[in-house]
């Protein structure tokens, strides 16, 4: 390696280290105050660089927010992996595993509320698209759900679409429960503040209905094409 290559490699390592520090500062800011707390000047002070240097480390605040989201997804995936491992040692089936995922998801959201909210509240600029590295990490989280869902659905069922539907429904219940939007002044709906029993019941009912629907659709197709 010549001197030019060596100095270039060292500069890249310094830049990567500084960018990691920037993302760490941004991650803490989001954890403390949500997306509104992401301010370039404050982040520059946290890292110890100039304001202009922030935009040498990331293209814009969208990229920085997505890199914080990437870390949040990694933490969520690790949390779900721990739930999967714990449930697996009990010899439970796919349905029980999905119930465990739903409960673990709520636990993660409750313990990391600001970071979790930021993951879904952030909107990229019009005309932009999510970077491949972010899409790939998101796909890994869904892949965990798809593997379990495939074990409880008939062969050939649209697992990818159903996994996203189930995730969306569970996410909505968790969000409304944490926001306390399902309880009224009489106390009706207060059980959703905790929500674990309701999440478990919903997942079981959803899976039972989904399996029944797939069997019904298959019966119709076999009748139409004897």
Buried (B, 14 or more C-beta within 10 A) or exposed (E): EEEEEEEEEEEEEEEEEBBEBBBBBBBBBBBEEBBEBBEBEEBBEBBEBEEEBBBEBBEEBBBBBBBBBBBBBEBBBEBBEEBBEEBEEEEBEBBBBBBBBBBBBBBBBBEBBBBBBBBEEBEBEEEEEEBEEBEEBBEEBBEBBBBBBBEBBEEEBEBBEBBBBBBEBBBEBBBBBBEEEBBEEEEEBEBBEEBBEBBBEBBBEBBEEBBEBBEEEBEEEEEEEE
